[in-house]
Amino acid sequence: MMAGNCVFSEMGAPYGQAEGGSHLPAGIGVISGRDPFKGGRSYVNQIFVGYAGGGARSGYDGWLTYCGPANAGLIQLDSVEVDESMYPIVIESRGVIADSQGFGEFEGAPAVGGTFYPLDHDMTIVYAADGTTFPPKGVLGGKNGGASASWKVTSSYEEVSLPAFAEAMIENGSKIAFKACGGGGYGNPLDRDPRRVLESVNRGWLSPEKAKEAYGVAVRPSSHPGLFEVEP
């Protein structure tokens, strides 16, 4: 599906679409273990803590909660509180990773990343983080989206890289961390409207440094705290 959209883009704008993020990063892995708070009863289910961003197309930036080509934005992110009430886990962090999108006249959506861990037990997670080796492609001069990655943080705070596809044991005291894919960009980044660049910066999706590097747009702090403006 994603490759087909890229092929159509060879006809030129407004046709086709950049590749969206790949499916099944660790943020939507299948977790299992024995719940120490329910008498050691076994649990197993797929969670949806964080997933990939969509590719851009002519006139439109990528969809942040795209998830994968088979879902195309129809899968909702889990509530952190609901997950933590149903399973013996803590979701320590979840959020957008700035500068992980494919830059272009129309920008791919950035990636989502996060960290979570089991409470008082060992947890198994199974995932298939496609897009680790071959991240989503940009088209018509648009840049590729950021690659996915998975790693374990041990009880001694050592970060251990995990394979793209794995069944991993997250021992009590350790954590699983992940970065999903960002979507690919559509069109030459230097053709992007500076107002759109500014919007991405003010969302926290794009750093001021990357705005200058990727788009040639310089921004500075505005009179409104926490917000930027385009330098004249």
C-alpha positions as CSV (number, residue, x, y, z in Angstrom):
1,M,0.0,0.0,0.0
2,M,2.7,2.5,1.0
3,A,4.9,1.6,-2.0
4,G,2.0,2.0,-4.3
5,N,1.3,5.5,-3.1
6,C,5.0,6.4,-3.7
7,V,4.8,5.1,-7.2
8,F,1.8,7.3,-8.0
9,S,3.8,10.3,-6.8
10,E,6.2,9.9,-9.7
11,M,3.4,11.4,-11.8
12,G,4.2,14.6,-9.9
13,A,2.1,16.8,-7.6
14,P,-0.7,16.5,-6.6
15,Y,-0.6,12.7,-7.0
16,G,0.7,10.0,-4.6
17,Q,1.8,10.1,-1.0
18,A,4.9,9.6,1.0
19,E,5.3,6.5,3.0
20,G,3.7,6.4,6.4
21,G,5.2,4.7,9.5
22,S,5.5,1.0,9.8
23,H,3.4,-1.2,12.1
24,L,3.9,-2.9,15.4
25,P,6.7,-1.0,17.3
26,A,7.2,-1.9,20.9
27,G,4.6,0.8,21.8
28,I,1.9,-1.5,20.5
29,G,3.5,-4.8,21.6
30,V,1.8,-7.8,23.1
31,I,2.6,-7.9,26.8
32,S,2.2,-10.9,29.1
33,G,3.2,-12.1,32.6
34,R,1.7,-13.0,36.0
35,D,0.0,-10.2,37.9
36,P,1.4,-10.0,41.4
37,F,-1.6,-8.0,42.6
38,K,-4.1,-10.6,41.4
39,G,-2.6,-13.7,43.0
40,G,-0.2,-14.4,40.1
41,R,-3.0,-14.7,37.6
42,S,-1.7,-14.7,34.0
43,Y,-2.4,-11.8,31.7
44,V,-1.8,-11.2,28.0
45,N,-3.0,-8.5,25.7
46,Q,-1.8,-6.0,23.1
47,I,-1.4,-2.4,24.3
48,F,-1.5,0.8,22.2
49,V,0.8,3.2,24.0
50,G,2.4,4.8,21.0
51,Y,2.7,4.2,17.2
52,A,3.9,5.6,13.9
53,G,3.1,8.8,12.1
54,G,1.6,9.1,8.6
55,G,3.2,10.2,5.4
56,A,2.5,13.6,3.8
57,R,0.6,14.2,0.5
58,S,0.1,17.2,-1.7
59,G,-1.6,19.9,0.4
60,Y,-1.6,18.0,3.7
61,D,0.9,17.1,6.4
62,G,1.0,13.6,7.8
63,W,-1.5,12.2,10.3
64,L,0.0,12.0,13.8
65,T,-1.9,8.9,14.9
66,Y,-1.7,7.1,11.6
67,C,-0.5,3.8,13.3
68,G,0.1,1.8,10.1
69,P,-1.2,1.4,6.5
70,A,-3.7,-1.3,7.6
71,N,-5.2,1.1,10.1
72,A,-4.7,4.6,8.6
73,G,-5.7,6.6,11.7
74,L,-8.6,4.3,12.9
75,I,-6.9,2.9,16.0
76,Q,-7.0,5.0,19.1
77,L,-4.2,5.4,21.6
78,D,-4.8,3.8,24.9
79,S,-5.5,5.8,28.0
80,V,-2.5,5.6,30.3
81,E,-4.7,5.4,33.3
82,V,-6.8,2.6,31.9
83,D,-3.8,0.5,30.9
84,E,-2.3,1.0,34.3
85,S,-5.5,0.0,36.0
86,M,-5.9,-3.2,33.9
87,Y,-2.3,-4.4,33.9
88,P,0.6,-4.4,36.4
89,I,2.6,-1.8,34.5
90,V,3.6,1.8,34.7
91,I,3.7,4.0,31.6
92,E,6.5,6.4,32.5
93,S,6.4,8.6,29.4
94,R,4.7,9.0,26.1
95,G,5.1,11.9,23.6
96,V,6.0,13.2,20.3
97,I,9.7,13.1,19.3
98,A,10.7,16.4,17.9
99,D,12.5,16.4,14.5
100,S,11.6,12.8,13.7
101,Q,9.3,13.6,10.8
102,G,10.1,13.6,7.1
103,F,10.8,17.1,6.1
104,G,9.1,18.4,2.9
105,E,6.9,21.1,1.4
106,F,4.3,19.0,3.3
107,E,5.6,17.4,6.4
108,G,5.3,13.8,7.5
109,A,4.0,13.3,11.0
110,P,6.6,13.0,13.7
111,A,7.1,9.8,15.7
112,V,5.8,8.9,19.1
113,G,8.1,7.4,21.7
114,G,7.8,6.3,25.3
115,T,8.9,4.1,28.2
116,F,7.0,1.7,30.3
117,Y,7.8,-1.1,32.8
118,P,6.3,-4.0,34.9
119,L,5.5,-3.7,38.5
120,D,6.9,-6.4,40.9
121,H,7.2,-9.1,38.2
122,D,8.9,-10.0,34.9
123,M,7.0,-9.1,31.8
124,T,7.4,-10.5,28.2
125,I,6.8,-8.2,25.3
126,V,6.5,-9.3,21.6
127,Y,6.7,-6.7,18.9
128,A,7.7,-6.3,15.2
129,A,9.2,-2.8,14.8
130,D,9.4,-2.7,11.1
131,G,11.0,0.5,9.8
132,T,14.1,0.1,11.9
133,T,16.4,-0.6,8.9
134,F,14.3,1.0,6.2
135,P,12.4,4.1,7.5
136,P,9.4,5.5,5.6
137,K,10.4,7.1,2.3
138,G,9.8,10.7,1.3
139,V,8.8,11.6,-2.3
140,L,9.4,14.4,-4.8
141,G,12.3,15.7,-2.8
142,G,10.7,15.1,0.6
143,K,12.9,13.5,3.2
144,N,12.5,10.1,4.9
145,G,10.8,9.8,8.2
146,G,12.7,8.8,11.3
147,A,13.5,5.2,11.9
148,S,12.0,3.1,14.7
149,A,14.1,1.8,17.6
150,S,13.6,-0.4,20.7
151,W,15.8,-0.8,23.7
152,K,15.8,-2.0,27.3
153,V,16.8,0.1,30.3
154,T,18.2,-2.2,32.9
155,S,17.9,-1.8,36.7
156,S,21.5,-0.4,36.6
157,Y,20.3,2.2,34.0
158,E,22.2,0.6,31.1
159,E,20.5,1.0,27.7
160,V,20.6,-2.2,25.7
161,S,19.5,-2.1,22.1
162,L,16.9,-4.7,21.1
163,P,16.3,-6.3,17.7
164,A,13.7,-4.9,15.3
165,F,11.5,-8.0,15.7
166,A,11.8,-9.7,19.1
167,E,10.3,-11.5,22.1
168,A,12.0,-9.7,25.0
169,M,11.9,-10.3,28.7
170,I,11.6,-7.1,30.7
171,E,12.7,-8.1,34.2
172,N,11.4,-6.5,37.4
173,G,13.3,-3.3,37.7
174,S,14.0,-2.9,34.0
175,K,12.1,-0.8,31.4
176,I,11.2,-1.1,27.7
177,A,11.7,2.1,25.7
178,F,10.7,2.6,22.1
179,K,10.6,5.1,19.2
180,A,8.1,4.5,16.4
181,C,8.6,5.7,12.8
182,G,7.9,9.2,11.6
183,G,6.1,9.7,8.3
184,G,7.9,10.6,5.0
185,G,7.8,14.2,3.6
186,Y,6.2,15.3,0.3
187,G,8.0,17.8,-1.9
188,N,11.0,20.0,-1.6
189,P,11.4,21.2,2.1
190,L,12.6,24.7,0.8
191,D,9.1,25.2,-0.7
192,R,7.3,24.8,2.6
193,D,5.3,27.9,3.7
194,P,7.2,29.5,6.6
195,R,3.9,29.8,8.5
196,R,3.6,26.0,8.5
197,V,7.2,25.7,9.7
198,L,6.4,28.0,12.6
199,E,3.3,26.0,13.5
200,S,5.4,22.9,13.8
201,V,7.9,24.7,16.0
202,N,5.2,26.0,18.3
203,R,3.6,22.6,18.6
204,G,7.0,21.3,19.8
205,W,7.3,19.0,16.8
206,L,10.2,20.8,15.3
207,S,13.2,22.5,17.0
208,P,14.2,26.0,16.0
209,E,17.6,24.6,14.9
210,K,16.1,22.0,12.6
211,A,13.7,24.7,11.2
212,K,16.7,26.6,10.0
213,E,18.6,23.6,8.8
214,A,15.8,21.8,7.0
215,Y,13.6,24.6,5.8
216,G,15.8,27.7,5.9
217,V,13.4,29.4,8.2
218,A,14.8,31.3,11.2
219,V,12.6,31.7,14.3
220,R,13.0,33.6,17.5
221,P,11.1,33.8,20.8
222,S,8.0,36.0,20.5
223,S,6.4,38.3,23.1
224,H,4.2,35.4,24.1
225,P,5.9,33.1,26.6
226,G,6.9,29.7,25.1
227,L,6.0,30.7,21.5
228,F,8.2,31.6,18.6
229,E,7.8,33.9,15.6
230,V,9.5,34.0,12.2
231,E,12.4,36.3,12.0
232,P,11.8,39.2,9.6
